[in-house]
Amino acid sequence: MSLAARQAWPGVTRLIFDAGWQLPAGWITASFDRLAICLLRQEIGGRGELSSRADAPTAMYYGAGHLTLLAATEPITLRAHQLRRAQMVCLLLAPEELTGLDPQQVADIRRASSRVMFRDDRMHDCARLLSAYEGADERDPYVAGLAGALFAVLLAAISHPVETRTNVLSGLPLLSVFEYIDTHLDQTMTNDDLARLAGLSSSVFSHAFREATGVSPQRWQMDARVRLAQRLMLDSPTESLASIGTRAGFSDQSHFSRAFFDIMGVSPSAWLHQSL
């Protein structure tokens, strides 16, 4: 893992890390001297998971749009699930540098506890926009507004924490569904098939899977095929797209190209050109 970029603004320092793996699994651990908000901005070839311990997978939530709040000096582990590359953004927070916060609010933010892989749409929107912004002017009103909004929603989350709901599909049953999908990408799976594997009724399973991942089981399977295709293209960039599509479980090259564009927003050939 390498530090790709660093940008400091009043109240927020953005660190962008590029990580890569040659093996299908592994992990990288880091910690910071300040409270941090971390998110995965890019995942290629597989999925990443942020965990508080290197030897203990979260096994609770895999999907886009999650955040991790990391207390100062506490470690965070980025675990790879068949990933080839990933980009992690960490926003280091210095509330005392931001005007408009009183001493009690600064103290509350500093005392915030770690929380791994949670959803907060407003906080994620602020963090995502800060992670993508290219401006370097410390007096930029856009950055000041985003930083102020980020601290406001963080204070709201600290003052009025939302009770974590326990999903009926988590832990080992959820992992077994993921593993089954990954090892049967060349097959069409129904909700009934996966529900039986999880020990749930089809109607309960469908809702629980979407609650855990943010997408339907069918969308997850299609996304897994695209991620496999990414790995194959990076490992064998001269192999034909028709062959890649077949190996990734698509019916033909046309089906592969449509699904890849739907999920990635670019064609397979354009994506490969950008990634090499």
N, C-alpha and C positions, 0 to 999 in steps of 0.2 A: 504494500500500500504506500502511496506517495501523496504528498501535499501538492495538489494541482494549482490551487489559488488561495490567496488570503486577502481579505479586504476588511478594514476597520472603519466603522462609523460610530458616532456617539451612542453608547449603550449596547452596541452589537458588533461583534467581530465574526465574520463569515469565513469558515474554513471549508474548502472543497477537497475531498480525498478521492483519488482514483485507486481502485483495487482490482487485482486480477488473480486468477487461479488457473493452474494447469491440471489440477486434480478435481474430481467431481464434488468433493466435500472438503471442508476445512473452516478455519475461523481466524479472525484478526481482532485483537483487543486493544482498546485505547481508553484514555481518561483525560480529563481536563481540569484546570485549576479553578474553573468557574462553572456555575450552572449553565447547562447547554440544552438546546433543543436540536435533535438530530432527525433527519429524514433521508430516505433513499430516493435519489433523483433519477437514477438509471439502474436497470438490471438487465443484463444481456446473457441469454442462454439458460437462465434458471431463476431462482428466487433467493432473496436475501432475508435474513431474519436477525433482528436486533435482540440480544438477550443479556440479562444481567450477569450470567455466569457462562464461562466457556464450556463447561461440562453439563449444562442443563438447558436444552432447547425450550423455548417458550411453548411451542406446540398449541398455541391458542389462536393465533390470527396470522394469516398470510394474505396479503393483498395490498393494493395501492392505497395511498392516502393515510397511512399510519404515521404517527410521531412517537418519539421517545424523549422524555424529559429526564435529564441526567444531572443528579446533584454533583457538586464540586468534588473532585478527586475519586468519585466512584467509577469503576470500570464499566465499559460497554463492549460487547462482543458482536461483531458482524459475522454471522454464520452463513456459509455458502451452501446452497442446495442446487448443485449442478451449474452454478454460476461460472461464466467465463470472465465477465467484467462487471463492475458495479461502481457507482458514484454515490458517495455519501456526503451530505452537507450537514455541518454542525454550526449552529449559531451560538456563540459564547456570549452570555448576557452580563452586562455591567449596569444594573439599574441605577446606581448612584450617578452615572454619567448623563442620565436622561432628565431633562427639565420636566417638571410637572408631577413628579412622584414625591410624596412626603416621606419622612424617615420611616414611618411604620410600614408603608407599602414596600419600600426598599428592603426592610428587614424581612417582611413576609416572603418576598421573592427569593431572597438569599436562603431562606430556610426551607424552600420547597423540596419535597421528597421526590426521589426518582420514580418514574412511571414508564414502563416499557410497552411499546407498540400499542398505543391507544388512538382513538379517533376523536378529533375535535375539529370540525370543518372550518370554523373561523380561525383557529390558531394555525391550522394547516395552510389555509389560503395566505395568511400573512407570512408564514415561514417560506412557503413556496415562492412567493413574489420576491422576497428578500434573497432567496437562494439564486434566483435567475437574473437579478438586476445587475447591470454592467457599470453603472455610474460609480465614480470614485470621489465625488465632491462630498466632504463631510457636512457641508451646509445644505445639501440637497433637500428641499422640503418634501420631496416624494419619499426619500428614505426616512426622514424624521417622522412623517405621518405613518409609514408602515411600522417603524419601531415602536411608536406610541401605541398603535393598534395592537401590536403583538403583546406588549406588556399589559395592556388593558384586558385582553382576553385571558392572559396567563393569570392575572390577579383574580379574575372572575372564576377561573377554574380552581384556584387555590382556596378562595373564600367560600365557594359553593360547589364542592366536588360532586360530580355526577356518580351515583352509585353504579358500580360495575355490574352489568348483568351477566349471569352465568348461562352460557349457551349449552344446550343439550348435546351439541356436537363440538367437542374439543379434545385436547390431549391425544392419547393413542388412537381412539376411533377416527378422529379427523386425520391424523397422520396416515392411518391405514388406507383411508379413502384416497389421499393424495398419492400414496405409493401405488395403489392399484391403477389409478388413472395413468400415472407415468409409465407403468409397465404394460399398458394395454392401449397405447395411443393408436394402434392400427385397427382398433375395433370401435364400433358404435356402442356406447353405453347408455342405458336408460336410468332414470331416477330410481326405478324399482331395483335394478342391479346394485346400485351404490347404497341405497337405503338398507337393503338386506345385509350388506357388508358392515354398515354402521350400526345395525341392530335397531333401526327406527322404521316407522311407517313412511311410505313415500311422501305423503303430504308434510309430515313433520320434518323429514330429511331435507326437502327442497328449501323450506323456510330457514332451517338451521344452517344449511350450507351457505346460503346467501348472507345470513347474519354474520357468519364467521369470515367470509371472504369478500363480500361485497358484490359477487357475481353469481350467476347460475352455474350449476354443475357443467352444463354443456359449454358455456362460455369459458369456464376454467379449462376444460379439456382442449378446446380450440387454442387457448392461450398457451397451454403446455406444448402443443404440437409446434406452435410458432417458436417457442423457446428452444425446443429440440432442433428445429431447423436452423436457428441462429448458431447453435453449437456446431452443427454439421458444416455450415457454410464457413465458419471461422477455422475449423479444423481441416477442411478440404475445399479451399476457395475455388479450385478449378473444376470441381465436380458440377455436372449439369444441374440446373434447377429442377428439371423433371425428376432426376434421381433423388435429389434432396427431398422434394415434396413427397415422393413415394416412401422414402425411409422414415419421414416424419409422420406418416399416417394419413396423408391427403390422398384423395382419389385420383387426382391428376394435377398437372402443372397449373391449369387454370384455377382449380379449387385452391391450390396452395397460394397462388398469387393474390387471389381475392381475399382470403383469410388473413394473409400477412399484411396486406394494405389496410384492411379493416382494423387490425390491432395496432400496427406500428405507424400507420399514416404514410408509409412509403412503400414502393415495390421492393421485392427481395433483392433484385440486382442493384437498385439505388442504395439500399441499406448496406449491402456488402461493400460497395464502393466507398461509402462514408466510413465504414468500420475498419477497413484495412489500412 
